[in-house]
Amino acid sequence: GEDVMFAINIPQEAVTIPETVDGIRACMEMQRDRLEAVGLTNRYLGLVPRP
């Protein structure tokens, strides 16, 4: 056929560090908003380009 399927499998172990940092932020109430906390964690870990 004409269809192409592409899949990538990432083991769950690969995301434990960002989730752990997000959990610490939540416990310490460092941010009031989940999206702000996740965004900061991603920026600190270099997972998104800095503006």
C-alpha positions in Angstrom: 0.0 0.0 0.0 0.8 3.7 0.1 0.9 3.9 3.9 4.1 4.2 6.0 4.1 3.6 9.7 6.9 4.9 11.9 7.1 4.1 15.6 9.7 4.8 18.3 9.7 3.1 21.7 11.3 4.8 24.6 11.6 2.8 27.8 9.9 4.3 30.8 13.3 4.4 32.7 14.3 7.2 30.3 11.9 9.7 31.9 12.5 9.1 35.6 14.9 12.0 36.2 12.5 14.7 34.9 9.6 13.1 36.8 11.6 12.9 40.0 12.6 16.6 39.7 8.9 17.5 39.0 7.9 15.5 42.1 10.4 17.3 44.3 9.1 20.6 43.0 5.6 19.6 43.8 6.4 18.4 47.4 8.4 21.6 48.1 5.6 23.7 46.5 8.3 25.5 44.5 5.8 26.4 41.7 2.0 26.9 41.9 1.4 25.7 38.4 2.2 22.2 37.0 3.0 23.6 33.5 5.4 26.1 35.0 7.2 23.4 37.0 7.5 21.0 34.1 8.7 23.9 31.8 11.4 24.9 34.3 12.6 21.3 34.8 12.8 20.8 31.0 14.7 24.0 30.6 17.2 23.2 33.4 17.8 19.7 32.0 18.3 21.1 28.5 15.2 19.3 27.1 13.9 22.4 25.3 15.8 25.2 23.6 16.3 28.3 25.7 14.7 31.5 24.4 
